[in-house]
């Protein structure tokens, strides 16, 4: 793919329950300043304390050609070339 950089993830988190939330975001893999990959990240969060949450991520990776209408998003029905699953923990520092 010869991706030489990745953009920041742009997403919006919404509350889904008393201690849960989720977000959908998008970022791009760039090759020579051109979009080579479109990555759509779906994340699910469980807030375990005021300063910690546990995260599950599923990122679908699409080739730039999956965006035929050039709106920056994979077209309806596009098939990802890979689906990546990960988990992480977020901790907020307090004073």
Beta strands, then each sheet from edge to edge (+ up, - down):
strand 1: 5-6
strand 2: 10-15
strand 3: 20-31
strand 4: 34-49
strand 5: 52-63
strand 6: 82-91
sheet 1: 1+ 3- 2+
sheet 2: 1+ 3- 4+ 5- 6+
end
